[in-house]
Amino acid sequence: MSLPSEPLAPSAQPDGAAGPNATGPAEGRGPWRIAWRRLRRNRSAMVSLAVLLAVAALTLLAPAYAGWLGIDPFRSNIAGTLVIDGQSVPVMEQSTTGLGLGVTPIGPTWDPRGYFLGADNQGRDVAARLLYGGRNSLVIAGAATVVCLTLATLVALVAGYLGGIVDMVLSRILDVLWAFPVYLLAISLSIVLLTSAFTVGPVTITAGSLILPIGIIGVIYVPYVARPIRAQVLTLRQSEFVLAAIGLGLPTSRILRKDVLPNLMPTLIVFVPILLALAITTESALSYLSIGVQPPDASWGTIIQDGQTLLYSRPWVALAPGLAIVVTVLALNVLGDAVRDALDARGHGR
């Protein structure tokens, strides 16, 4: 149901109020504004939001950064050189370990003008690839979250509102998907779909398309979202205002759109940061296993895979995307907890 307005205690003073006759924040304000006010007061939530916006902004600037450096982070540069302190230095340095055979990528220069985090085993700029990979990871996670919430909401609305045989069939389908371990199901779907291109109507989806990981990740988490939403729809179906709308003969589509769906919005909003975090980690795991984002595209998972053979000599190749995943997922989890508390009027202040 919609969030109720929450009156302040007699001794409490709203922000900006200076006297006993000041108006409380609940008066004349809707539940969404009250929830935003609570969220804005949460410092950890604001810090997490700032971190997420900074990560998104940096990844969006990936093409500008690569253009400024004049490099192609997707092309091998084994024979390349760069200038450090006025001296030309090869990107791939001669190995100094063992028999001295082979080459080792240059380490971090900590210079934003080139190879800030060093090079990978193909001589490519790790910092530039980190930004491009982060952009793909965030795009996949965001799109997969939208797909998951859309499918889960549709299934939950139909199953919970119609009930009967429809509810039974849809619930059993969700149970079958629920029975599969998440990563096993994702890996199975990835292996099947990435073997060749396939056509859906007039659209041909190639094996390396980002649509594939988006669809796979969006589908595997549908049962985890649809089941709690379905339970909430079942409760709303028996509420007085929905029964009154049914008694007035209003169309089912209108009842779902105007009466049921608005009351599901707080739950759906709480799911957004949770699903984003799950989608980022799932996409990174699939890409690390070479069944997610395909070359020449990059993601944080593929960069970690590129750096696994360089952990002892150039650890930043794998550490940088790993830290990016940790920071982003941690910020999403903190923000998700804050959003849940802000939208839960009865649990406010716990």
C-alpha positions, -999 to 999 in steps of 0.1 A, spaced: 0 0 0 10 36 -3 33 49 24 15 67 51 24 101 64 43 99 96 36 126 122 65 139 143 65 136 180 55 167 198 91 175 208 105 169 174 113 199 151 114 196 113 144 209 93 144 246 91 118 251 119 126 275 147 96 276 170 68 256 185 43 268 160 63 255 130 46 232 106 58 195 107 72 180 75 44 155 72 18 182 67 10 189 31 37 165 18 33 132 0 50 100 10 76 102 -18 88 136 -6 90 124 29 110 93 18 134 116 -2 139 138 28 148 108 50 172 95 23 188 129 20 195 130 57 214 97 55 250 107 50 262 72 40 234 71 14 245 104 -1 282 94 -1 272 61 -19 251 80 -44 280 104 -50 304 74 -55 280 58 -80 276 90 -100 313 95 -101 318 59 -114 292 64 -140 306 98 -151 341 84 -154 330 55 -175 310 78 -198 342 98 -204 361 67 -216 360 77 -253 372 112 -244 400 98 -224 411 74 -251 409 102 -277 430 126 -255 457 99 -252 454 91 -289 452 53 -283 429 25 -292 425 4 -260 411 -25 -280 441 -29 -303 473 -48 -295 503 -25 -289 531 -49 -282 557 -29 -301 546 5 -288 566 30 -268 559 59 -245 578 88 -232 586 90 -195 608 118 -181 619 126 -217 630 91 -225 613 66 -248 603 35 -230 589 3 -246 554 -7 -235 565 -43 -232 597 -45 -211 623 -72 -213 618 -97 -185 643 -96 -157 632 -128 -139 645 -163 -144 664 -166 -177 654 -131 -188 633 -145 -216 601 -129 -228 586 -96 -220 566 -80 -192 540 -52 -196 551 -18 -183 538 -11 -147 517 18 -136 532 52 -145 507 70 -123 506 96 -151 471 103 -164 487 112 -198 493 75 -205 494 40 -190 483 53 -156 477 17 -144 502 2 -167 496 -22 -197 481 -57 -200 497 -86 -218 488 -71 -252 503 -37 -245 469 -20 -241 463 8 -216 447 -7 -185 432 26 -173 414 32 -207 402 -3 -208 390 0 -172 367 29 -182 354 12 -213 349 -20 -194 331 -2 -166 307 14 -191 298 -20 -206 294 -35 -171 271 -7 -160 251 -7 -192 245 -45 -190 236 -42 -153 212 -14 -158 195 -29 -188 193 -63 -171 177 -47 -141 150 -31 -162 144 -64 -180 142 -83 -148 118 -59 -131 96 -56 -161 92 -94 -166 89 -100 -128 62 -73 -124 42 -86 -153 43 -122 -141 35 -112 -105 6 -90 -116 -10 -116 -138 -4 -145 -113 -14 -126 -82 -44 -108 -95 -60 -135 -117 -52 -164 -94 -66 -198 -101 -50 -219 -128 -31 -190 -142 -14 -184 -108 -6 -221 -105 10 -224 -139 31 -193 -135 41 -202 -100 53 -236 -111 74 -220 -139 89 -197 -114 96 -227 -91 115 -245 -119 137 -215 -126 141 -211 -88 154 -247 -85 184 -240 -108 215 -225 -91 218 -190 -104 253 -193 -119 246 -227 -133 215 -215 -151 234 -184 -164 264 -205 -176 241 -230 -193 222 -202 -211 254 -184 -221 270 -215 -236 239 -223 -256 233 -187 -269 269 -177 -275 277 -206 -299 260 -189 -329 239 -160 -340 201 -163 -341 173 -143 -355 143 -129 -336 119 -116 -362 136 -89 -383 165 -86 -357 196 -107 -359 215 -111 -326 252 -120 -330 271 -141 -306 291 -111 -293 261 -88 -288 256 -72 -254 219 -81 -257 228 -117 -248 242 -111 -213 215 -85 -207 188 -110 -215 204 -139 -196 210 -119 -164 176 -103 -166 158 -137 -169 177 -156 -142 167 -133 -114 130 -130 -123 119 -156 -98 137 -139 -70 118 -107 -77 84 -121 -89 77 -142 -59 77 -114 -32 58 -90 -56 32 -117 -63 26 -121 -26 21 -84 -23 -3 -84 -52 -23 -112 -35 -27 -90 -5 -37 -60 -25 -62 -81 -44 -82 -85 -12 -79 -48 -1 -110 -27 2 -101 -2 -25 -94 -29 -51 -126 -48 -42 -145 -15 -45 -130 -8 -79 -140 -44 -90 -175 -38 -76 -178 -6 -97 -171 -27 -128 -138 -9 -137 -116 -27 -163 -89 -50 -149 -62 -31 -168 -73 1 -152 -73 -14 -117 -38 -29 -122 -25 4 -136 -41 28 -112 -46 9 -80 -23 -21 -78 9 -10 -96 14 23 -77 14 4 -44 41 -19 -57 65 10 -66 82 12 -32 91 -25 -34 103 -22 -70 125 8 -61 141 -11 -33 149 -39 -57 167 -16 -81 201 -12 -63 200 -48 -52 195 -61 -87 222 -37 -101 247 -51 -76 237 -87 -84 239 -80 -122 274 -64 -120 288 -94 -101 270 -119 -123 282 -102 -155 317 -100 -142 317 -137 -133 304 -147 -167 328 -125 -186 357 -139 -165 347 -173 -177 346 -160 -213 308 -166 -216 298 -130 -210 311 -100 -229 330 -111 -259 362 -96 -275 369 -70 -287 345 -55 -261 357 -53 -226 341 -54 -191 355 -55 -156 353 -93 -157 373 -97 -189 400 -73 -177 404 -95 -145 408 -125 -168 434 -107 -188 454 -99 -156 452 -133 -140 486 -144 -155 502 -111 -144 492 -112 -107 528 -115 -95 545 -91 -120 517 -65 -128 489 -70 -102 472 -37 -110 458 -52 -142 435 -75 -122 433 -54 -90 420 -23 -106 388 -38 -121 384 -59 -89 385 -28 -68 360 -11 -91 336 -39 -87 340 -39 -49 335 -1 -46 305 -1 -70 287 -31 -54 294 -18 -19 279 16 -27 249 0 -43 243 -22 -12 246 8 12 223 29 -10 198 0 -12 197 -3 26 191 34 29 164 34 3 146 6 20 147 24 54 135 57 38 105 40 21 96 20 53 77 45 74 72 20 103 109 12 104 122 48 102 148 56 128 157 20 136 
